[in-house]
Amino acid sequence: AAGVIQSPRHLIKEKRETATLKCYPIPRHDTVYWYQQGPGQDPQFLISFYEKMQSDKGSIPDRFSAQQFSDYHSELNMSSLELGDSALYFCASSLGHGTALYGYTFGSGTRLTVV
Amino acid sequence: TQLLEQSPQFLSIQEGENLTVYCNSSSVFSSLQWYRQEPGEGPVLLVTVVTGGEVKKLKRLTFQFGDARKDSSLHITAAQPGDTGLYLCAGVRNNNNDMRFGAGTRLTVKP
């Protein structure tokens, strides 16, 4: 069965550069969630989208922005990168709003390293 | 402060032993979920519990949701090296889309 696809798997950027992470949800899933997981940390919720509209916002820095497109894929844009942005970035998807109750399917993540 | 407190933080046991991991909070949750994560991979959902007092079994894994829906436990019987990984509990409050993770329990099962 198709899963959540994230690209790229690995990304190395320099400080103050920009990065774009992509997430392709499970087919027919209309809700996408982004999480950031620092080394040895638990995943921290950043932002979510339902039907191409932002639905919930967590601890996403102002330097980051995200959107969901008409085909339901989502992109996380990160600008003015800092060393502390180095982390695993996970995307998850679900069908329908308010479905966190039943758990998410996560992608394999993008490992961002800022040097 | 962490909304969900997991204990222990680290656990190293021998193959064949039993173990229990705890997830506690002062908040009430609409549901609690347990995930297992391997290094460099995304969390994989193991189970979701919704009803207070609910017990679910998944082979050698037993999950329980507290009566007050503030805590949960994961019990593994006869642990195997393949059970090694990071176990994360996650809670959803107020039926919304906001799911928050605990800090995780890193389990190592030695052959």
Interface residues (C-beta under 8 A of the other chain):
Chain A: V4 T31 Y33 Q41 D42 P43 Q44 F45 S48 Y50 S55 D56 G58 L88 F90 A92 H97 G98 T99 A100 L101 Y102 G103 Y104 T105 F106 G107 S108 G109 R111
Chain B: Q2 S30 S31 Q33 Y35 G40 E41 G42 P43 V44 L45 T48 V50 L88 A90 V92 N95 N96 N97 D98 M99 R100 F101 G102 A103 G104
